[in-house]
């Protein structure tokens, strides 16, 4: 399809639907039948198309659907919902935690979705519609989309938790300062994910409480399931953040203990050699009267005295429990 339209479907209410052209979808969205259009929000004609084909749409909704920066939220307008969601970024070479937004306007007969970047969840929904296993109504569409978004989050958070376990094991077995970078990366990822998942949970919570005619008891039970999933993700992310902070502190303590141990050993060595250095310096001065300067055994005797002095020092240090 040309223009800003990426997908356009007439939904048959049985889980299937037929794709329609960009010339027809505007008319279908104005009829009393369930239709879905998915737009490219970056297309220069996206706003023009919405203003022309769906002039009844509130300008506030149009602005929200096409906004450059968004956070997950839900706004109730009459019997329709403006719903901003976030999903995992599956683009090649992209950071998964750089979550992509999906903007939705949903009422009893219209589903309008907008993307600024590719979202696999939207095309998963399309595949199910093509296989006649898609949503039969707006409530099912929302829940199916949320389920697809949750699938991506589940695998990412599980991978993050596994990486946290690996770093924790490494710290216990072979602590190294290079692990700090991995700990920081884990913590940063958890913070970025939570930044979007927490408001998404709140948005679903608001949707649960809204009195829409197109949401029945079954839809609300599924929404509650999706809400619980998001709540568990947030708890997992909070646990990962806390564990990463504990690991960072533990690694810093282990490294500090190593350093202190090395400094302690150096201090003991310095304490042992301090009197030796004093004596060798004293006997090494080039002035007359040095004891033993005429004796062939003086050097050996002096070395023996130094050995005895070291032994006495070690005995005293042991008694004092310095090592």
DALINVEN-V403872 format. One record per helix or strand. SS is the DSSP state (helix for helix, strand for strand). FROM is the first residue (numbers start at 1). LEN is the number of residues. Records with the same first field share a line. If there is no record, write none. Layout:
SS = FROM-LEN / FROM-LEN
This chain:
strand = 5-7 / 17-3 / 35-6 / 73-5 / 80-8 / 100-7 / 110-6
helix = 22-9 / 46-8 / 59-8 / 120-11 / 138-37 / 179-31 / 217-67 / 298-22
